[in-house]
Amino acid sequence: MKEGIHPQYGETIIKCACGFEIKTRSTRPGTIRVEICSNCHPFFTGKQKLVDTAGRVERFRRKYGMTEG
């Protein structure tokens, strides 16, 4: 690599609102604060509640007293 044209690449700490910290390396020095991370995001934790189409249809029918048919 050529000297003097690349930014400094140093240690960076990423802090999430949930309190989780990740130590990594970046061209941005210091601390990066994020609202959500892979430790607390519903997609990664498996706590995501998915509603399928059939569930929505059934709820609509119960709400308006409709019968199948």
N, C-alpha and C positions, 0 to 999 in steps of 0.2 A: 504494500500500500504506500502511496505517496505521503510524505510527511507534510503536516500542516493543513491538509484539506478536509480531514474527517473530524467530526465533532467528538468531544470526550465521551467515553463510554464507561459509566461508573455504576455503583450500586444504588438502587432505588427501592424504597419501601412503598408498597401499595396498601393503604388502609381502607377497609370497608366500614360502612356505618354499623354493621353487626359486630364489629370488633376484631374481625379476622385480618391478619397481616400477612402479606406475601413479600418476600425479599427476592428481588430480581435485578437485572441490569438493564440500563436504559441510557439514552443520550440526554434525558431530562434528569437532572440531579435532584436529590431531596426526596420529598414525600408526595405521593399522588393519592388523593382521597376520592373514593368512589361510593356510590349509594348502594350498589348491589354487586355481589361477586359470585363465583361458582360455588362458594360454600353456603350461601343463603338463597340463591336463585331457585324458584320452584321447579324449573326444568331439570336442574341437576340434583335436587334433593329428593325428587319423587313425590313431593307433597302437593303437586299440582292436581287440581280437581278438574277433570275433563267431563264435559257434558256431551253425550253423543246425540245424533239427530233423533233417534227413537225416543230418548229421554225427553227431549224438548217437545216432541209431538204429543207424548203421553201427558206431559204437564199442561199443555194447551187444552187437550181434551178434558182433563179433570177440571180445569179452571172454568171452562164454558159448558160443562155438563154434556159434552157430546159423546156419542157411543161409536164404536167402530162399525164400519159397514158401508 
